[in-house]
Amino acid sequence: MKQLLFLLLLIFVSSCEANFSTKKKEKAILEKMDTTTSFKNQKSDDKITLEETDKPSNEFETYYVTVADTSFSYDFLYRKMFLLSKRLNLSIDTLGRYYNSTKDLISLPENDADELYAGEYYPRRFPSKSLSLEYLNSYKNEAGNKTIALVTGIYETKKEADSALAILLKMEPKAFKIKAKIFIGCLH
């Protein structure tokens, strides 16, 4: 475990130019490991996470996320995503992720070029007008770990999100918008 932590620390230090102390770098590495992996002696909901105050505030951005629907069923939302894509004339951007039924996880392929996140969930974090399936707790802290959201866009302004939501609500009455403080700093 110490060797893995050292290796991750080395990768983190070499791939990001960060302005915080070594202790905070170590915490950031632990957080990255623990947001996607549960330790065997922990319940799956008990993850070690850092408070937002432990990260530099300039590495967060407030965005507005529009969501068509939520479910614990990936297959249900996957089919719905393709139908909405046609109806809204919006592209689908999976970020190369798929549903890994063995891990019960939306994940990048095991052989992904990003060795740190290969086989793990990597969230959509930047503004775009495309559809994807995401874990709702990436945008809303109170959401359960396995709640999947059919995200229809991430917007920089409330006005843009409200316009998109108005169109979406005509097709999806359960649609909603989240004002989310999203980490946009380096994840490596």
Secondary structure, 3 states (H helix, E strand, C coil): CHHHHHHHHHHHHHHCCCCCCHHHHHHHHHHHHHHHCCCCCCCCCCCCCCCHHHCCHHHEEEEEEEEEEEECCHHHHHHHHHHHHHHHCCEECCCCCEEECCCCEEECCCCCCCCCCCCCCCCCCCCECEEEEEEHHHCCCCCCCCCEEEEEEEECCHHHHHHHHHHHHCCCCCCEEEEEEEECCCCC
